[in-house]
Amino acid sequence: MTLPPNLSLRALLRLLLGVLLPLLVVGFLAEDVLEQQRFTFETPMLTWIHAHTSPALTQTSVVLNTLGGPVVMGGVFVLIVLGLWLTRRHPQAIFAATGLGSAVGVALVMKVVFHRARPELWPRLITENGASFPSGHSTTAAALATCLVLLLWQTPWRWPVLILGGLYALLMGYGRLVLGVHYPTDVLAGWLTGLSLVLGAYQLLSPSLKPHPTPGDA
């Protein structure tokens, strides 16, 4: 099979594994949520996590709840876009705005459409009033990590950012389960939504994106 001239094997794999496959999984989860079907493993899993969580991890999850909230994340997203724009990296700024903005927007629309109630298994340490599916904190964490990795992939920072970004997204999602404010499928859908939409934006805008090595690369 001959690939289109503007679609490399790497780009094809990124499209299939990073965009289409995650969206298919999110669609599968969303269908069951829309039909109000229950995933039988979720309540036992949340109960086990609650019984085996240390006070330190609980406190970390509370801190991450604030850091991953709309105020802080909104400010971080705006700073990234403005920083890229003001340093004349306009294609990168457009990519960041498109990827991060679409992740947030789609997650908000999904919350309205599916309107899944949050779990009520134990008294919560924080107040969350919005819908449960998907997890907004998990969506923004995955979107932020993916965006930074793609922006810095051509620099020496790519592996540290990949590792730290992945750990941040994983810990953010797990923290939502520790606090009992989301079901595991909410977190999974959030991770996949953030990942796929940022990768999708990258795939769409990649012809205009060029690597910008840091000053220390020379």
C-alpha positions as CSV (number, residue, x, y, z in Angstrom):
1,M,0.0,0.0,0.0
2,T,1.3,3.4,-1.0
3,L,0.8,6.2,1.6
4,P,-0.2,9.7,0.4
5,P,2.8,11.9,0.0
6,N,1.9,14.1,2.9
7,L,1.3,11.1,5.3
8,S,4.3,9.3,6.6
9,L,4.1,5.9,8.4
10,R,4.8,7.7,11.7
11,A,2.0,10.1,11.0
12,L,-0.3,7.3,10.1
13,L,0.4,5.4,13.3
14,R,-0.1,8.6,15.3
15,L,-3.4,9.1,13.6
16,L,-4.6,5.5,14.2
17,L,-3.2,4.8,17.6
18,G,-3.2,8.4,19.1
19,V,-6.5,9.7,17.7
20,L,-8.8,7.2,16.2
21,L,-8.3,4.3,18.7
22,P,-8.7,6.5,21.8
23,L,-11.9,8.1,20.3
24,L,-13.3,4.7,19.6
25,V,-12.8,3.7,23.3
26,V,-14.3,7.0,24.5
27,G,-17.3,6.3,22.2
28,F,-17.7,2.8,23.6
29,L,-17.7,4.2,27.2
30,A,-20.0,7.1,26.3
31,E,-22.6,4.7,24.7
32,D,-22.9,2.8,28.0
33,V,-22.9,6.0,30.1
34,L,-25.7,7.4,27.8
35,E,-27.7,4.2,28.3
36,Q,-27.1,4.5,32.1
37,Q,-25.4,1.1,32.2
38,R,-23.1,0.4,35.1
39,F,-19.6,-0.9,34.8
40,T,-19.6,-3.6,37.6
41,F,-15.9,-3.1,38.5
42,E,-16.1,0.6,39.3
43,T,-17.6,0.6,42.8
44,P,-15.4,-2.2,44.1
45,M,-12.4,-0.5,42.6
46,L,-13.2,2.9,44.2
47,T,-13.9,1.2,47.6
48,W,-10.6,-0.6,47.5
49,I,-8.7,2.6,46.6
50,H,-10.5,4.4,49.5
51,A,-9.5,1.7,51.9
52,H,-5.9,1.6,50.9
53,T,-5.1,5.3,50.4
54,S,-2.6,7.0,52.8
55,P,-3.3,10.5,54.3
56,A,-0.3,11.8,52.3
57,L,-1.8,10.7,49.0
58,T,-5.2,12.0,50.0
59,Q,-3.7,15.4,50.7
60,T,-1.8,15.3,47.5
61,S,-5.0,14.6,45.7
62,V,-6.6,17.7,47.3
63,V,-3.7,19.9,46.2
64,L,-4.0,18.5,42.6
65,N,-7.7,19.2,42.7
66,T,-6.8,22.9,43.0
67,L,-3.9,22.8,40.6
68,G,-6.0,21.0,37.9
69,G,-9.0,23.2,38.3
70,P,-10.3,25.6,35.7
71,V,-8.8,28.8,37.2
72,V,-5.2,27.4,37.4
73,M,-5.4,25.4,34.2
74,G,-7.0,28.2,32.3
75,G,-4.2,30.5,33.3
76,V,-1.5,28.0,32.3
77,F,-3.1,27.4,28.9
78,V,-3.3,31.1,28.2
79,L,0.3,31.6,29.3
80,I,1.5,28.8,27.0
81,V,-0.4,30.3,24.0
82,L,0.7,33.8,24.7
83,G,4.3,32.8,25.3
84,L,4.5,31.0,22.0
85,W,2.8,33.9,20.2
86,L,5.0,36.6,21.7
87,T,8.1,34.7,20.8
88,R,7.0,34.6,17.2
89,R,6.1,30.9,17.2
90,H,2.8,31.6,15.7
91,P,2.1,28.1,14.2
92,Q,2.9,26.5,17.6
93,A,0.7,29.0,19.4
94,I,-2.2,28.2,17.0
95,F,-1.6,24.5,17.6
96,A,-1.6,24.9,21.4
97,A,-4.7,27.0,21.3
98,T,-6.5,24.6,19.0
99,G,-5.5,21.4,20.9
100,L,-6.0,22.6,24.4
101,G,-9.1,24.6,23.6
102,S,-10.7,21.7,21.8
103,A,-10.0,19.3,24.7
104,V,-11.6,21.6,27.2
105,G,-14.5,22.4,24.9
106,V,-15.3,18.8,24.0
107,A,-15.1,17.7,27.7
108,L,-17.6,20.4,28.7
109,V,-20.0,19.5,25.9
110,M,-19.7,15.8,26.9
111,K,-20.5,16.6,30.5
112,V,-23.7,18.4,29.4
113,V,-24.7,15.7,27.0
114,F,-24.2,12.7,29.3
115,H,-24.8,14.4,32.6
116,R,-23.6,11.4,34.6
117,A,-24.0,11.7,38.4
118,R,-20.9,11.6,40.5
119,P,-20.2,8.6,42.8
120,E,-21.6,8.9,46.3
121,L,-19.7,6.3,48.3
122,W,-18.2,8.3,51.2
123,P,-18.2,11.9,52.5
124,R,-16.1,14.0,50.2
125,L,-13.2,16.3,51.2
126,I,-13.9,18.6,48.3
127,T,-17.1,20.0,46.7
128,E,-17.7,19.1,43.0
129,N,-21.1,20.0,41.5
130,G,-20.6,19.4,37.8
131,A,-21.3,16.2,35.9
132,S,-19.0,13.3,36.2
133,F,-18.3,12.1,32.6
134,P,-15.6,12.7,31.5
135,S,-13.2,13.9,34.2
136,G,-12.3,17.5,33.4
137,H,-9.1,17.4,35.5
138,S,-8.0,14.2,33.7
139,T,-8.8,15.7,30.3
140,T,-6.8,18.9,30.9
141,A,-3.9,17.1,32.5
142,A,-3.6,14.7,29.5
143,A,-4.0,17.6,27.1
144,L,-1.4,19.7,28.8
145,A,1.1,16.8,29.0
146,T,0.6,15.9,25.3
147,C,0.8,19.5,24.1
148,L,4.1,20.1,25.9
149,V,5.6,16.8,24.7
150,L,4.8,17.7,21.1
151,L,6.1,21.2,21.4
152,L,9.4,20.1,22.9
153,W,9.8,16.8,21.0
154,Q,12.7,18.2,18.9
155,T,14.6,19.5,21.9
156,P,16.6,17.8,24.7
157,W,13.6,18.3,27.0
158,R,11.4,15.8,25.4
159,W,12.1,12.8,27.6
160,P,12.0,14.7,30.9
161,V,8.7,16.3,29.8
162,L,7.3,13.0,28.6
163,I,8.1,11.3,31.9
164,L,7.0,14.1,34.1
165,G,3.9,14.9,32.0
166,G,2.8,11.3,32.0
167,L,3.3,11.0,35.8
168,Y,1.4,14.2,36.3
169,A,-1.6,13.0,34.2
170,L,-1.6,9.6,35.9
171,L,-1.5,11.1,39.4
172,M,-4.2,13.7,38.5
173,G,-6.5,11.0,37.3
174,Y,-5.8,8.7,40.2
175,G,-6.4,11.6,42.6
176,R,-9.9,11.9,41.3
177,L,-10.5,8.3,42.3
178,V,-8.9,8.8,45.7
179,L,-11.2,11.8,46.4
180,G,-14.2,9.8,45.2
181,V,-15.4,12.4,42.8
182,H,-15.2,10.3,39.6
183,Y,-15.7,6.8,38.4
184,P,-12.7,5.1,36.8
185,T,-14.3,5.3,33.3
186,D,-14.7,9.1,33.8
187,V,-10.9,9.3,34.3
188,L,-10.1,7.0,31.4
189,A,-12.4,8.9,29.1
190,G,-10.8,12.2,30.2
191,W,-7.2,10.9,29.5
192,L,-8.2,9.6,26.1
193,T,-10.1,12.8,25.2
194,G,-7.2,15.1,26.1
195,L,-4.7,12.9,24.3
196,S,-6.6,12.4,21.1
197,L,-7.8,15.9,20.6
198,V,-4.3,17.4,21.0
199,L,-2.8,14.8,18.8
200,G,-5.6,15.4,16.3
201,A,-4.8,19.2,16.3
202,Y,-1.1,18.3,15.8
203,Q,-1.9,16.0,12.9
204,L,-4.1,18.7,11.3
205,L,-1.6,21.5,11.7
206,S,1.7,19.6,11.4
207,P,2.5,20.9,7.9
208,S,2.9,24.4,9.4
209,L,4.8,23.3,12.5
210,K,8.6,23.5,12.4
211,P,11.0,22.4,15.2
212,H,12.3,25.3,17.2
213,P,15.4,24.1,19.2
214,T,16.3,25.7,22.4
215,P,19.3,28.0,22.6
216,G,21.4,25.3,24.2
217,D,20.9,22.9,21.2
218,A,23.5,24.6,19.0
